[in-house]
Amino acid sequence: MNLGDTFVWCPTGGIDHLWILISDPAANGGDCVVINLTESSHGKYSFTLRSGQHRYIYKDSDVNFGDAFKTHVDGINAHVASGSARPHDPMDMAIVKEIIKVAKTHVAFQPILRRLLPP
């Protein structure tokens, strides 16, 4: 898994969401930050992706900055190996860069995660 890779997964066993790696595991000893998409609220702090920006997206979807978390690439690979997560198409790198840019200042993004983001 690399910066911009995506996978479909639900950590709680509920509804699957598209998750995006927004940091480079190779630059952080395997640690990485993942963030998911959820149904768009079109709110004040929304960063919305639209149908056609990724094959998985079929309606307006917000990047869920509050659900971002640190994990290890080995954990993601274990979920993929078990079948609980499914790899998907990589996200366009221009979109990934915009997500990272917004994450660095977004009110819902945990400040401790910022140190793992690329400059």
Backbone as a printed PyTorch tensor [residue, N CA C, xyz], in Angstrom:
tensor([[[  0.8400,  -1.1810,   0.0000],
         [  0.0000,   0.0000,   0.0000],
         [  0.8890,   1.2490,   0.0000]],

        [[  0.4680,   2.2270,  -0.7850],
         [  1.2350,   3.4590,  -0.9470],
         [  0.3220,   4.6740,  -0.8470]],

        [[  0.9270,   5.8340,  -0.7340],
         [  0.2000,   7.0830,  -0.7330],
         [ -0.7800,   7.1060,  -1.9020]],

        [[ -2.0480,   7.3960,  -1.6130],
         [ -3.0650,   7.4660,  -2.6540],
         [ -3.8010,   6.1700,  -2.9170]],

        [[ -3.3070,   5.0570,  -2.3810],
         [ -4.0230,   3.7910,  -2.5560],
         [ -5.3340,   3.8390,  -1.7770]],

        [[ -6.3200,   3.0880,  -2.2360],
         [ -7.6130,   3.0510,  -1.5750],
         [ -8.0270,   1.6030,  -1.3190]],

        [[ -8.9350,   1.4600,  -0.3610],
         [ -9.5220,   0.1590,  -0.0950],
         [-10.9140,   0.3680,   0.4740]],

        [[-11.7640,  -0.6250,   0.3000],
         [-13.1340,  -0.5820,   0.8060],
         [-13.1760,  -1.4230,   2.0700]],

        [[-13.7030,  -0.8170,   3.1640],
         [-13.6160,  -1.4950,   4.4700],
         [-14.5530,  -0.8230,   5.4580]],

        [[-14.9640,  -1.5610,   6.4520],
         [-15.6870,  -0.9900,   7.5880],
         [-15.0890,  -1.5790,   8.8580]],

        [[-14.3860,  -0.7610,   9.6400],
         [-13.7210,  -1.2820,  10.8370],
         [-14.6820,  -1.8370,  11.8840]],

        [[-15.9390,  -1.4050,  11.8670],
         [-16.8940,  -1.8630,  12.8760],
         [-17.8190,  -2.9590,  12.3750]],

        [[-17.6620,  -3.3690,  11.1340],
         [-18.5130,  -4.4150,  10.5870],
         [-19.8350,  -3.9000,  10.0420]],

        [[-20.0150,  -2.5910,   9.9500],
         [-21.2480,  -1.9910,   9.4320],
         [-21.1820,  -1.7870,   7.9370]],

        [[-21.3660,  -0.5510,   7.5170],
         [-21.3860,  -0.2040,   6.0920],
         [-19.9710,   0.1060,   5.6110]],

        [[-19.6020,  -0.5030,   4.5000],
         [-18.2840,  -0.2530,   3.9110],
         [-18.1750,   1.1770,   3.3980]],

        [[-16.9790,   1.7270,   3.5140],
         [-16.6490,   3.0410,   2.9830],
         [-15.3310,   2.9220,   2.2250]],

        [[-15.0800,   3.8840,   1.3590],
         [-13.7950,   3.9570,   0.6730],
         [-12.8120,   4.6620,   1.6000]],

        [[-11.6670,   4.0360,   1.8430],
         [-10.5930,   4.5940,   2.6750],
         [ -9.4180,   4.9290,   1.7770]],

        [[ -8.7340,   6.0330,   2.0770],
         [ -7.6270,   6.5290,   1.2650],
         [ -6.3910,   6.6870,   2.1460]],

        [[ -5.2430,   6.1860,   1.6910],
         [ -3.9780,   6.4480,   2.3920],
         [ -3.5280,   7.8520,   2.0290]],

        [[ -3.4110,   8.7190,   3.0490],
         [ -3.0000,  10.1030,   2.7840],
         [ -1.6090,  10.3950,   3.3420]],

        [[ -0.8900,   9.3530,   3.6950],
         [  0.5180,   9.5070,   4.0610],
         [  1.2760,   8.3240,   3.4760]],

        [[  2.5720,   8.4460,   3.4210],
         [  3.4150,   7.4330,   2.7910],
         [  3.9640,   6.4760,   3.8410]],

        [[  3.5080,   5.2230,   3.8500],
         [  4.0100,   4.2660,   4.8420],
         [  5.5340,   4.0860,   4.7800]],

        [[  6.0990,   4.1530,   3.5890],
         [  7.5440,   3.9570,   3.4370],
         [  8.3370,   5.0690,   4.1250]],

        [[  7.7520,   6.2460,   4.2380],
         [  8.4440,   7.3730,   4.8690],
         [  8.2520,   7.4040,   6.3880]],

        [[  7.3980,   6.4920,   6.8990],
         [  7.0410,   6.5250,   8.3200],
         [  7.1350,   5.1530,   8.9880]],

        [[  8.0680,   4.3320,   8.5350],
         [  8.2660,   3.0230,   9.1560],
         [  7.0540,   2.1150,   9.0770]],

        [[  6.2260,   2.3120,   8.0600],
         [  5.0290,   1.5000,   7.8850],
         [  3.7740,   2.1460,   8.4560]],

        [[  3.9480,   3.1420,   9.3300],
         [  2.7860,   3.8600,   9.8540],
         [  2.1810,   4.7160,   8.7490]],

        [[  0.8630,   4.8620,   8.7830],
         [  0.1960,   5.6730,   7.7790],
         [ -1.1150,   6.2080,   8.3300]],

        [[ -1.6070,   7.2410,   7.6790],
         [ -2.8950,   7.8190,   8.0220],
         [ -3.8830,   7.4360,   6.9280]],

        [[ -5.0390,   6.9510,   7.3550],
         [ -6.1150,   6.6320,   6.4220],
         [ -7.3180,   7.5030,   6.7600]],

        [[ -8.0770,   7.8120,   5.7400],
         [ -9.2440,   8.6730,   5.8860],
         [-10.3340,   8.1100,   4.9850]],

        [[-11.5900,   8.2790,   5.3920],
         [-12.6610,   7.6880,   4.5990],
         [-13.5970,   8.7290,   4.0180]],

        [[-14.4500,   8.2520,   3.1410],
         [-15.4860,   9.0820,   2.5480],
         [-16.8240,   8.6760,   3.1400]],

        [[-17.7140,   9.6470,   3.2650],
         [-19.0520,   9.3890,   3.7700],
         [-20.0350,  10.2460,   2.9820]],

        [[-21.3200,   9.9770,   3.1460],
         [-22.3350,  10.7450,   2.4310],
         [-22.1670,  12.2340,   2.7070]],

        [[-22.2750,  13.0430,   1.6770],
         [-22.0070,  14.4730,   1.8110],
         [-23.0920,  15.1890,   2.6020]],

        [[-22.6380,  16.0570,   3.4880],
         [-23.5530,  16.9410,   4.2180],
         [-23.5730,  18.3260,   3.5780]],

        [[-22.6340,  18.5790,   2.6780],
         [-22.4720,  19.8880,   2.0380],
         [-22.3620,  20.9920,   3.0910]],

        [[-21.7350,  20.6450,   4.2210],
         [-21.5910,  21.5860,   5.3250],
         [-20.4620,  22.5770,   5.1120]],

        [[-20.3370,  23.4710,   6.0720],
         [-19.3490,  24.5500,   6.0140],
         [-17.9160,  24.0310,   5.8530]],

        [[-17.5850,  22.9320,   6.5320],
         [-16.2180,  22.4110,   6.5070],
         [-16.0600,  21.1950,   5.5900]],

        [[-17.0470,  20.9670,   4.7340],
         [-17.0170,  19.7970,   3.8500],
         [-15.9590,  19.9340,   2.7580]],

        [[-15.3370,  18.8200,   2.4600],
         [-14.4730,  18.6840,   1.2900],
         [-15.1280,  17.5800,   0.4830]],

        [[-15.8330,  17.9450,  -0.5530],
         [-16.7070,  17.0140,  -1.2610],
         [-16.0750,  16.5140,  -2.5470]],

        [[-16.1540,  15.2000,  -2.7250],
         [-15.7670,  14.5680,  -3.9840],
         [-17.0530,  14.1680,  -4.6920]],

        [[-17.0130,  14.2120,  -6.0140],
         [-18.2240,  13.9660,  -6.7950],
         [-18.0690,  12.7240,  -7.6730]],

        [[-19.2080,  12.2270,  -8.1000],
         [-19.2400,  11.0860,  -9.0050],
         [-18.2930,  11.3520, -10.1770]],

        [[-17.4970,  10.3460, -10.5030],
         [-16.5530,  10.4750, -11.6040],
         [-15.1390,  10.8140, -11.1710]],

        [[-14.9750,  11.2750,  -9.9160],
         [-13.6190,  11.5780,  -9.4520],
         [-12.8800,  10.3180,  -9.0020]],

        [[-13.6100,   9.2370,  -8.7980],
         [-13.0460,   7.9240,  -8.4760],
         [-14.1200,   6.9030,  -8.8310]],

        [[-13.7200,   5.7440,  -9.2900],
         [-14.6820,   4.7390,  -9.7450],
         [-15.6630,   4.3280,  -8.6530]],

        [[-15.2690,   4.3750,  -7.3750],
         [-16.1350,   3.9630,  -6.2710],
         [-17.2110,   5.0130,  -5.9630]],

        [[-16.9550,   6.2630,  -6.2850],
         [-17.8590,   7.3540,  -5.9040],
         [-19.0040,   7.4640,  -6.9070]],

        [[-20.2310,   7.3030,  -6.4020],
         [-21.3970,   7.3870,  -7.2720],
         [-22.3280,   8.5460,  -6.8860]],

        [[-22.0260,   9.2350,  -5.7740],
         [-22.7920,  10.4010,  -5.3480],
         [-21.8480,  11.3150,  -4.5700]],

        [[-22.2790,  12.5450,  -4.2970],
         [-21.4450,  13.4610,  -3.5340],
         [-21.0290,  12.8040,  -2.2200]],

        [[-19.7390,  12.8270,  -1.9570],
         [-19.1780,  12.1730,  -0.7660],
         [-18.1510,  13.0960,  -0.1260]],

        [[-18.2590,  13.2650,   1.1890],
         [-17.3250,  14.1190,   1.9200],
         [-16.1540,  13.3120,   2.4500]],

        [[-14.9820,  13.9250,   2.4260],
         [-13.8340,  13.3600,   3.1130],
         [-14.1180,  13.5440,   4.6030]],

        [[-14.0690,  12.4620,   5.3510],
         [-14.4410,  12.4800,   6.7660],
         [-13.1890,  12.6960,   7.6190]],

        [[-12.7770,  13.9460,   7.7640],
         [-11.5410,  14.2720,   8.4650],
         [-11.5660,  13.8190,   9.9290]],

        [[-12.7240,  13.7770,  10.5330],
         [-12.8320,  13.3590,  11.9260],
         [-12.6330,  11.8730,  12.1520]],

        [[-12.7820,  11.0610,  11.1060],
         [-12.5890,   9.6110,  11.2320],
         [-11.1830,   9.1580,  10.8460]],

        [[-10.3220,  10.0700,  10.4330],
         [ -8.9580,   9.6940,  10.0500],
         [ -8.2430,   9.0870,  11.2590]],

        [[ -7.4000,   8.1050,  10.9970],
         [ -6.6170,   7.5290,  12.0820],
         [ -5.2950,   6.9660,  11.5780]],

        [[ -4.3860,   6.7890,  12.5180],
         [ -3.0830,   6.1960,  12.2190],
         [ -3.2120,   4.6860,  12.3300]],

        [[ -2.6050,   4.0070,  11.3820],
         [ -2.5450,   2.5570,  11.4050],
         [ -1.1840,   2.1540,  10.8440]],

        [[ -0.9930,   0.8830,  10.6770],
         [  0.2450,   0.3690,  10.0840],
         [ -0.1230,  -0.3810,   8.8150]],

        [[  0.7010,  -0.2660,   7.8170],
         [  0.4220,  -0.9100,   6.5370],
         [  0.2340,  -2.4200,   6.7070]],

        [[  0.9110,  -3.0230,   7.6750],
         [  0.7220,  -4.4610,   7.9170],
         [ -0.7020,  -4.7680,   8.3630]],

        [[ -1.2970,  -3.8680,   9.1280],
         [ -2.6810,  -4.0550,   9.5530],
         [ -3.6490,  -3.9990,   8.3800]],

        [[ -3.4170,  -3.0540,   7.4920],
         [ -4.2600,  -2.9600,   6.3000],
         [ -4.1120,  -4.2260,   5.4660]],

        [[ -2.8660,  -4.6450,   5.2600],
         [ -2.6310,  -5.8620,   4.4710],
         [ -3.2760,  -7.0870,   5.1110]],

        [[ -3.3060,  -7.1450,   6.4340],
         [ -3.9550,  -8.2620,   7.1270],
         [ -5.4680,  -8.2520,   6.8660]],

        [[ -6.0740,  -7.0720,   6.8770],
         [ -7.5100,  -6.9810,   6.5820],
         [ -7.7910,  -7.3840,   5.1370]],

        [[ -6.9120,  -6.9920,   4.2270],
         [ -7.0710,  -7.3810,   2.8320],
         [ -6.9290,  -8.9030,   2.6990]],

        [[ -5.9280,  -9.4750,   3.3610],
         [ -5.7080, -10.9300,   3.2840],
         [ -6.8930, -11.7090,   3.8520]],

        [[ -7.5320, -11.1660,   4.8910],
         [ -8.6650, -11.8640,   5.5070],
         [ -9.9590, -11.6680,   4.7320]],

        [[ -9.9650, -10.7080,   3.8060],
         [-11.1580, -10.4380,   3.0230],
         [-12.0740,  -9.3820,   3.6340]],

        [[-11.7210,  -8.8610,   4.7990],
         [-12.5760,  -7.8390,   5.4070],
         [-12.3880,  -6.4730,   4.7420]],

        [[-11.2890,  -6.2940,   4.0120],
         [-11.0430,  -5.0860,   3.2290],
         [-10.7080,  -5.5040,   1.8010]],

        [[-11.1190,  -4.6830,   0.8570],
         [-10.8680,  -4.9730,  -0.5520],
         [-10.1320,  -3.8080,  -1.2040]],

        [[ -8.9750,  -4.0590,  -1.7990],
         [ -8.2630,  -2.9790,  -2.5070],
         [ -9.1350,  -2.4130,  -3.6220]],

        [[ -8.9600,  -1.1410,  -3.8720],
         [ -9.7000,  -0.4820,  -4.9490],
         [ -8.7210,   0.3640,  -5.7520]],

        [[ -9.2340,   1.0700,  -6.7470],
         [ -8.3830,   1.8950,  -7.6000],
         [ -7.7020,   2.9970,  -6.7910]],

        [[ -6.4670,   3.3310,  -7.1200],
         [ -5.8170,   4.4660,  -6.4530],
         [ -6.5870,   5.7630,  -6.7170]],

        [[ -6.5080,   6.6730,  -5.7710],
         [ -7.1180,   7.9950,  -5.9260],
         [ -6.1780,   8.8510,  -6.7690]],

        [[ -6.7380,   9.7090,  -7.5880],
         [ -5.9480,  10.6330,  -8.3800],
         [ -5.0430,  11.4350,  -7.4400]],

        [[ -3.7630,  11.5100,  -7.7500],
         [ -2.8000,  12.1470,  -6.8460],
         [ -3.0900,  13.6370,  -6.6490]],

        [[ -3.6670,  14.3020,  -7.6250],
         [ -4.0360,  15.7100,  -7.4440],
         [ -5.0980,  15.8420,  -6.3470]],

        [[ -6.0180,  14.9050,  -6.2960],
         [ -7.0480,  14.9110,  -5.2460],
         [ -6.4170,  14.5920,  -3.9010]],

        [[ -5.5260,  13.6210,  -3.8650],
         [ -4.8460,  13.2630,  -2.6170],
         [ -4.0980,  14.4720,  -2.0610]],

        [[ -3.4100,  15.1920,  -2.9270],
         [ -2.6680,  16.3800,  -2.4770],
         [ -3.6050,  17.4330,  -1.9050]],

        [[ -4.7730,  17.6010,  -2.4850],
         [ -5.7530,  18.5570,  -1.9620],
         [ -6.2890,  18.0980,  -0.6060]],

        [[ -6.5520,  16.7980,  -0.4630],
         [ -7.0170,  16.2550,   0.8170],
         [ -5.9700,  16.5190,   1.8990]],

        [[ -4.7100,  16.2620,   1.5770],
         [ -3.6220,  16.4870,   2.5380],
         [ -3.5470,  17.9640,   2.9150]],

        [[ -3.6470,  18.8240,   1.9260],
         [ -3.5920,  20.2710,   2.1760],
         [ -4.7030,  20.6910,   3.1420]],

        [[ -5.9200,  20.2240,   2.9150],
         [ -7.0460,  20.5780,   3.7790],
         [ -6.8790,  19.9430,   5.1570]],

        [[ -6.4070,  18.6980,   5.2030],
         [ -6.2370,  18.0040,   6.4910],
         [ -5.3260,  18.7700,   7.4350]],

        [[ -4.3230,  19.4270,   6.8900],
         [ -3.3480,  20.1310,   7.7200],
         [ -3.9620,  21.2630,   8.5360]],

        [[ -5.1320,  21.7430,   8.1340],
         [ -5.7650,  22.8460,   8.8650],
         [ -7.2160,  22.5680,   9.2560]],

        [[ -7.7400,  21.4150,   8.8950],
         [ -9.1580,  21.1220,   9.1450],
         [ -9.4220,  20.9550,  10.6350]],

        [[-10.5070,  21.5420,  11.1110],
         [-10.8290,  21.5280,  12.5440],
         [-11.0940,  20.1230,  13.0860]],

        [[-11.5380,  19.1920,  12.2450],
         [-11.8630,  17.8460,  12.7170],
         [-10.6930,  16.8710,  12.6270]],

        [[ -9.6230,  17.2540,  11.9510],
         [ -8.4800,  16.3560,  11.7640],
         [ -7.5890,  16.4170,  13.0030]],

        [[ -7.2680,  15.2630,  13.5710],
         [ -6.4640,  15.2080,  14.7910],
         [ -5.0600,  15.7770,  14.5480]],

        [[ -4.6830,  16.7970,  15.3160],
         [ -3.3590,  17.4130,  15.1190],
         [ -2.2000,  16.4250,  15.2000]],

        [[ -2.2980,  15.3910,  16.0170],
         [ -1.1980,  14.4270,  16.1510],
         [ -0.9330,  13.6720,  14.8470]],

        [[ -1.9360,  13.5890,  13.9840],
         [ -1.7640,  12.8790,  12.7120],
         [ -1.0020,  13.7060,  11.6760]],

        [[ -0.9780,  15.0050,  11.8660],
         [ -0.3440,  15.8930,  10.8820],
         [  1.1320,  15.5980,  10.6740]],

        [[  1.7970,  15.1020,  11.7030],
         [  3.2430,  14.8350,  11.5760],
         [  3.5350,  13.6970,  10.5910]],

        [[  2.5310,  12.8750,  10.2920],
         [  2.7250,  11.7740,   9.3380],
         [  2.4340,  12.1740,   7.8990]],

        [[  1.8470,  13.3530,   7.7120],
         [  1.5010,  13.7970,   6.3660],
         [  2.7380,  14.2750,   5.6150]],

        [[  2.7360,  14.0930,   4.3070],
         [  3.8690,  14.6010,   3.5260],
         [  3.8670,  16.1330,   3.5380]],

        [[  5.0460,  16.7440,   3.3480],
         [  5.1110,  18.2230,   3.3460],
         [  4.3270,  18.8390,   2.2070]]])
